Amino acid sequence: MRCVLCRDRAGWWRRTCADCRRLLAVWQAHRGAGMRVLLTQFAASGVASEKVARFLDAEPRAESGSIRDQIAADMTNQLLHALGQSERQTGAEVKRLRRRGAWRGFDRRPDE
């Protein structure tokens, strides 16, 4: 069976490979930490950097956004909370914004 996150071999009855299980445990243990802390912990886990990149681009649940998008949503939520805002952003919303692209100019809205 193939790993649902990185598409490598996962084992006979497993949905995720051992490396992705390790990275998933690191991400869940340090959820809400900054990107620098997470990348340091991912590097300390002993998993190859190519596999970490595939893990960050993986989407664990359909339409929930990639793990990278969920990390960005967590950091955005922390910033909004520090500014006194009660809004919450999800990984799916970060994915939608990323697909939409950056603004080309400050005087006009981006193309939909």
C-alpha positions as a LaTeX table, in Angstrom:
\begin{tabular}{lrrr}
\hline
Residue & $x$ (\AA) & $y$ (\AA) & $z$ (\AA) \\
\hline
Met1 & 0.00 & 0.00 & 0.00 \\
Arg2 & 1.16 & 3.56 & $-0.73$ \\
Cys3 & 1.46 & 6.30 & 1.88 \\
Val4 & $-1.41$ & 8.78 & 1.57 \\
Leu5 & 0.96 & 11.68 & 2.32 \\
Cys6 & 4.17 & 11.07 & 0.37 \\
Arg7 & 3.13 & 8.23 & $-1.99$ \\
Asp8 & 6.05 & 6.00 & $-0.93$ \\
Arg9 & 5.55 & 2.41 & 0.18 \\
Ala10 & 3.81 & 2.35 & 3.55 \\
Gly11 & 3.58 & $-1.34$ & 4.27 \\
Trp12 & 1.01 & $-4.03$ & 3.84 \\
Trp13 & $-1.77$ & $-2.69$ & 6.12 \\
Arg14 & $-0.61$ & 0.89 & 6.78 \\
Arg15 & $-1.97$ & 4.10 & 5.28 \\
Thr16 & 1.14 & 6.15 & 6.13 \\
Cys17 & 4.83 & 5.26 & 6.05 \\
Ala18 & 7.07 & 5.37 & 9.12 \\
Asp19 & 8.72 & 8.67 & 8.10 \\
Cys20 & 5.38 & 10.43 & 7.60 \\
Arg21 & 4.08 & 9.06 & 10.92 \\
Arg22 & 7.18 & 10.52 & 12.58 \\
Leu23 & 6.73 & 13.89 & 10.82 \\
Leu24 & 3.03 & 13.91 & 11.66 \\
Ala25 & 3.83 & 13.31 & 15.33 \\
Val26 & 6.38 & 16.16 & 15.28 \\
Trp27 & 3.85 & 18.49 & 13.63 \\
Gln28 & 1.10 & 17.62 & 16.11 \\
Ala29 & 3.45 & 17.97 & 19.10 \\
His30 & 4.64 & 21.41 & 17.95 \\
Arg31 & 1.38 & 22.66 & 16.41 \\
Gly32 & 1.17 & 26.40 & 16.77 \\
Ala33 & 4.93 & 26.88 & 16.81 \\
Gly34 & 6.59 & 29.06 & 14.19 \\
Met35 & 7.87 & 27.77 & 10.89 \\
Arg36 & 11.50 & 27.98 & 12.04 \\
Val37 & 10.80 & 25.77 & 15.07 \\
Leu38 & 8.86 & 23.27 & 12.97 \\
Leu39 & 11.55 & 23.03 & 10.29 \\
Thr40 & 14.20 & 22.56 & 12.99 \\
Gln41 & 12.15 & 19.76 & 14.54 \\
Phe42 & 11.53 & 18.17 & 11.14 \\
Ala43 & 15.28 & 18.22 & 10.43 \\
Ala44 & 15.98 & 16.76 & 13.88 \\
Ser45 & 13.60 & 13.87 & 13.17 \\
Gly46 & 16.14 & 12.38 & 10.75 \\
Val47 & 13.84 & 12.32 & 7.72 \\
Ala48 & 15.32 & 13.38 & 4.36 \\
Ser49 & 14.56 & 16.96 & 3.29 \\
Glu50 & 12.89 & 15.80 & 0.04 \\
Lys51 & 10.45 & 13.74 & 2.07 \\
Val52 & 9.80 & 16.65 & 4.43 \\
Ala53 & 8.97 & 18.81 & 1.39 \\
Arg54 & 6.53 & 16.16 & 0.09 \\
Phe55 & 5.03 & 15.88 & 3.58 \\
Leu56 & 4.47 & 19.66 & 3.78 \\
Asp57 & 2.76 & 19.64 & 0.37 \\
Ala58 & 0.52 & 16.68 & 1.28 \\
Glu59 & $-3.16$ & 17.16 & 2.00 \\
Pro60 & $-4.17$ & 14.77 & 4.82 \\
Arg61 & $-7.93$ & 15.25 & 4.30 \\
Ala62 & $-9.68$ & 16.27 & 1.10 \\
Glu63 & $-10.20$ & 20.04 & 0.77 \\
Ser64 & $-8.53$ & 20.78 & 4.13 \\
Gly65 & $-5.46$ & 22.38 & 2.62 \\
Ser66 & $-1.91$ & 21.05 & 2.65 \\
Ile67 & 0.05 & 20.76 & 5.86 \\
Arg68 & 1.98 & 23.87 & 4.81 \\
Asp69 & $-1.37$ & 25.70 & 4.44 \\
Gln70 & $-2.48$ & 24.52 & 7.88 \\
Ile71 & 0.78 & 25.77 & 9.41 \\
Ala72 & 0.21 & 29.15 & 7.75 \\
Ala73 & $-3.37$ & 29.20 & 9.07 \\
Asp74 & $-2.12$ & 28.45 & 12.61 \\
Met75 & 0.42 & 31.29 & 12.42 \\
Thr76 & $-2.23$ & 33.66 & 11.03 \\
Asn77 & $-4.64$ & 32.72 & 13.82 \\
Gln78 & $-1.96$ & 33.43 & 16.43 \\
Leu79 & $-1.31$ & 36.83 & 14.87 \\
Leu80 & $-5.03$ & 37.66 & 14.72 \\
His81 & $-5.43$ & 36.60 & 18.35 \\
Ala82 & $-2.49$ & 38.80 & 19.40 \\
Leu83 & $-4.16$ & 41.73 & 17.59 \\
Gly84 & $-7.43$ & 41.10 & 19.43 \\
Gln85 & $-9.34$ & 39.67 & 16.48 \\
Ser86 & $-11.68$ & 36.72 & 16.96 \\
Glu87 & $-11.61$ & 35.52 & 13.34 \\
Arg88 & $-10.26$ & 32.06 & 12.54 \\
Gln89 & $-8.58$ & 31.00 & 9.32 \\
Thr90 & $-8.49$ & 27.40 & 8.14 \\
Gly91 & $-6.06$ & 25.54 & 5.92 \\
Ala92 & $-8.69$ & 25.42 & 3.16 \\
Glu93 & $-8.94$ & 29.23 & 3.17 \\
Val94 & $-5.14$ & 29.54 & 2.97 \\
Lys95 & $-5.20$ & 27.11 & 0.04 \\
Arg96 & $-7.84$ & 29.23 & $-1.71$ \\
Leu97 & $-5.81$ & 32.41 & $-1.17$ \\
Arg98 & $-2.60$ & 30.75 & $-2.37$ \\
Arg99 & $-4.29$ & 29.54 & $-5.57$ \\
Arg100 & $-5.72$ & 32.99 & $-6.20$ \\
Gly101 & $-2.25$ & 34.52 & $-6.26$ \\
Ala102 & $-0.77$ & 37.75 & $-4.99$ \\
Trp103 & $-2.08$ & 41.20 & $-5.74$ \\
Arg104 & $-0.45$ & 42.74 & $-8.78$ \\
Gly105 & $-0.94$ & 46.34 & $-7.67$ \\
Phe106 & $-2.17$ & 48.03 & $-4.56$ \\
Asp107 & $-4.81$ & 50.05 & $-6.41$ \\
Arg108 & $-6.81$ & 47.13 & $-7.86$ \\
Arg109 & $-8.15$ & 43.80 & $-6.67$ \\
Pro110 & $-6.65$ & 40.50 & $-7.88$ \\
Asp111 & $-8.34$ & 38.54 & $-10.65$ \\
Glu112 & $-10.88$ & 36.06 & $-9.36$ \\
\hline
\end{tabular}
